[in-house]
Amino acid sequence: MAGKESQTAVKNALAFVLAAVSAYAFSFAIDLLLDGLFGIYANTAVLAVGTWGGIAIITIIAAVCLAPDGRFLVIPFVVIALLALFGGIVARHYGLMVGALMLVQSAAIWLMTARRAR
């Protein structure tokens, strides 16, 4: 019995790390996209959005597959969303859009893991 609990704990920890990677990649992709659209970076910065978006999708799928009760996977998304919202308040205002999109992503992860937990 202890072996199964230990295995579950390791899977949950790895899933959490993968969710954190996904949240960072997703926020970076959104940030690059908005920077490119608002002319802060060169238009070529938008090309990396696909790469970072792909990393975000692959890692969140892996995290959800690993976590038996994946509700905690939303934590990195909410933390990064709150940081982006704070950054939007004190610095670049388009950070509010990054934070808002991250909150939408957080809700999607919450709903996705709710169906899995049933």
C-alpha positions in Angstrom: 0.0 0.0 0.0 2.8 2.4 0.8 4.4 1.8 -2.6 1.2 2.9 -4.4 0.9 6.0 -2.3 4.5 6.9 -2.9 4.0 6.3 -6.6 1.0 8.6 -6.6 2.9 11.3 -4.8 5.7 11.2 -7.3 3.2 11.4 -10.2 1.4 14.3 -8.6 4.7 16.2 -8.0 5.7 15.6 -11.6 2.3 16.6 -12.9 2.6 19.8 -10.8 6.0 20.6 -12.3 4.6 20.0 -15.8 1.6 22.2 -15.1 4.0 25.0 -14.0 6.0 24.6 -17.2 2.8 24.7 -19.2 1.6 27.9 -17.4 5.0 29.6 -18.0 5.0 28.6 -21.6 1.4 29.7 -22.2 2.1 33.1 -20.5 5.2 33.5 -22.5 3.4 32.7 -25.8 0.6 35.2 -24.9 3.2 37.9 -24.0 5.1 37.4 -27.2 1.9 37.6 -29.3 0.8 40.8 -27.6 4.2 42.3 -27.8 4.3 41.6 -31.5 0.8 42.9 -32.0 1.5 46.1 -30.1 4.8 46.7 -31.9 7.0 46.3 -28.8 9.0 43.5 -30.4 9.7 42.9 -34.1 7.0 41.1 -35.9 9.2 38.0 -36.0 8.7 37.5 -32.3 5.2 36.2 -33.2 6.9 33.2 -34.9 7.9 31.8 -31.5 4.3 31.8 -30.3 3.7 28.4 -32.0 6.7 26.9 -30.3 5.8 28.1 -26.8 2.1 27.3 -27.4 3.1 23.8 -28.4 5.2 23.3 -25.3 2.2 24.6 -23.2 -0.2 22.1 -24.8 2.1 19.1 -24.6 3.0 19.7 -21.0 -0.5 20.3 -19.8 -1.7 17.1 -21.5 1.1 15.2 -19.9 0.3 16.7 -16.5 -3.4 15.9 -16.7 -2.6 12.3 -17.8 -0.3 11.9 -14.8 -2.5 13.4 -12.0 -5.3 11.2 -10.7 -7.0 14.2 -9.0 -5.7 17.0 -11.2 -7.5 19.9 -9.4 -4.2 21.2 -8.0 -2.8 21.7 -11.6 -4.6 25.0 -11.7 -2.4 26.6 -9.1 0.5 27.5 -11.4 -1.9 29.1 -13.9 -3.6 31.2 -11.2 -0.3 32.3 -9.7 1.1 33.4 -13.1 -2.2 35.0 -13.9 -2.1 37.1 -10.7 1.5 38.0 -11.3 0.6 39.2 -14.9 -2.3 41.1 -13.6 -0.1 42.8 -11.0 2.4 43.6 -13.7 -0.3 45.1 -15.8 -1.3 47.3 -13.0 2.1 48.6 -12.1 3.9 48.6 -15.5 2.7 47.7 -19.0 -1.1 47.7 -19.2 -1.3 44.9 -21.7 -0.2 42.7 -18.9 -3.8 42.9 -17.8 -4.8 41.1 -21.0 -2.1 38.4 -20.4 -3.5 37.9 -16.9 -7.0 37.8 -18.1 -6.2 35.2 -20.7 -4.3 33.2 -18.1 -7.4 33.3 -15.9 -9.4 31.9 -18.8 -6.8 29.2 -19.2 -7.0 28.5 -15.4 -10.8 28.1 -15.7 -10.3 25.7 -18.6 -7.8 23.6 -16.6 -10.2 23.6 -13.6 -13.1 22.4 -15.7 -10.9 19.8 -17.5 -9.8 18.3 -14.2 -13.3 18.5 -12.7 -14.5 16.1 -15.4 -11.6 13.8 -14.8 -12.1 13.7 -11.0 -15.7 12.4 -11.3 
